[in-house]
């Protein structure tokens, strides 16, 4: 299994970035996908999650309305569109896949996920 996260970079406050997580070596439609982030000196925290059909999403309060998550089964890729970025969003962002039996939306606990991408750094300057 390989999860390739990309799209991070440096942006000014108010700007946008789109993160991508391309999966291979697994059956993409069997997995719900979460995005998590970890800032320096802080614990990993939940950002957003999408169920395996793409019909259900859950967001952390801190990003709700700014970071829509989506997925493209044809490309086996999950996206995190990051708009209205704030300096507090600076972190390494990780995608994570969790095998699910039905279309249930995976939870927000990072310990429950099966596979992780390598992380991509997002830096937001004020």
Secondary structure, 3 states (H helix, E strand, C coil): CEEEEECCEEEECCCCEEEEEEEECCCHHHEEEEEEEECCCCCCEEEEEECCCCCCEEECCCCCCCCCEEEECCCCEEEEEECCCCHHHCEEEEEEEEECCCCCCCCCCHHHCCEECCCEEEEEEC
